[in-house]
């Protein structure tokens, strides 16, 4: 299995990312569609993940990143349910951290992690900040990684 991360440029890839987000957040996690599509997509850079298996390439992951001065806020991290626990999310996150660290302009990475995913982000070096809170009807923690 080959995993490829890439910046989303084409309308087709953006549609695939939005469809995956809808599937994960709206259909699986019962997030309201207007919360998932919060109007901030045009202010973000979007990324995708494909896997190539048996000669077929499948779109399996996505996230968006909004720049806020010297900080990058990672949002809407989603992996297709059939491809979870295969390291796709870890590969995507490492790709994002590497891509945004290259210029030296980004000093801080931020994200709002669903509580169950805190250990995943901690393994990547993120630390929780503050207490648990409810966002989109689910418990979250703010997390940061300083560079």
N, C-alpha and C positions, 0 to 999 in steps of 0.2 A: 504494500500500500504506500503510495506516494502522497504526501500532504503538501499543498501549495497555498501560501498566504499571499495576498495581493491587494493593492489599493483598488477600490471599485471606481471605475471610470465610466463604463457604458450604462445606458439606461436599462439594458437587459439584466446586467448584474445587480444594479440597484433594485430592480423589481424582485429578483431572486432573494436579495437580502431582506427586503420588506416582507416578502411572503414567509420567509423563515422566522422572522421576528414575530409576525402575526401568529404563526403556528405555535411557537414556543410560549410567548407571553400571553396572548389573548386566548388561544384555544386550550393550551395545557394549564396555564397558571391563572386563568380567569382575570387577567388585567383588562380593564376597560379599553376599547380600541382608541378612544380619544386620549387616554393616558399614555398608551404605548406610542402613538404617533403624536407627540407633544408639540409639534411645530418647530423643533430645533434641528431637524435633519438637514436643512439647507445651510446651517451654520457649522456643520460637522464634516469631518472626513470619514469615509466609510471604507471598511475592509471586508474581504471575503476569504473563505477557505474552501478549497476543493480537495477531494481525494480521488486518486486514480487507482482503480482496482480492476483487473482483468480488461484493461484497455478502455474502460469507461470512466469519464470524469464526472463527479457528482458534487454539487454545491452543498456544503454541510455546515458552514459556520459563518458568523458575521459579528461585527461590532462597529461602533462609531466612536470617534474621538473628537472632542471639542477642545480647542486651544483657548486658554485663559491666561494671557501673559506668559509667564514662565512655567505654567502648569498645563498638564494635559489631563482632561477628564475622560476616562474610558467608560462608555455606556453601552447598553443594549447588547451585551455579550450573549450570543446565542449559538448553541450547537444542536443540530438535528438529533432528535431522540435516539434514532437508530445508530448514531455514531458517538454517543457519549461513552465515557470510560475508556476511550482509545487514545487519549492524549491530545485530541484536537484542540481543546481549550487552552491547554498549556502551550502548545505550539503557537497558537494565535497570540496569546498574551506575550510570549517571548518575542515574537515578531514585532508586535506593537511597541514594546519597551525598547527594543533595539532600534527600530525605525525612528522613533521620536527622540532617542538619546544621541543620535549621530551628530546633529548640528551643535549640541551643547547648549541650546537655548532652553530646553525643558529641564527644570530642576526638581519638579514635583509631579508625580502621577497620583490622580485621585480617582476614586470610584465609590459607588454605593453598592455594597455586596449584600445579596440576600443572605440571611444569617447562616443557612445551611452551607453556603459556599465560602464562608470565611476561611476554613482550613486550606482550601484550594489556593486562595490568594495569599495566605500567609506563607505557603511553600514557595511563592514567587517573590517573597520579601516584603509584602505589604503588611502594614500594622493598622489595627483598629484605632479609631479616634472617636471618643465619646461613647455614649451608650446606644443601646438598641432602640430603634424607632420603627414606625410603620410607614411604609411607602407603597402605593398601589395595592394596599390591603395585605402586605406581607412584611414580616420583620426584616430589617436591614441594619447594617453598620456602615458608617463611613470608614474608608480605609485610604491610607496614603503610602507612597513609596518615594523617598527622597533620593535624588541622584547626586 
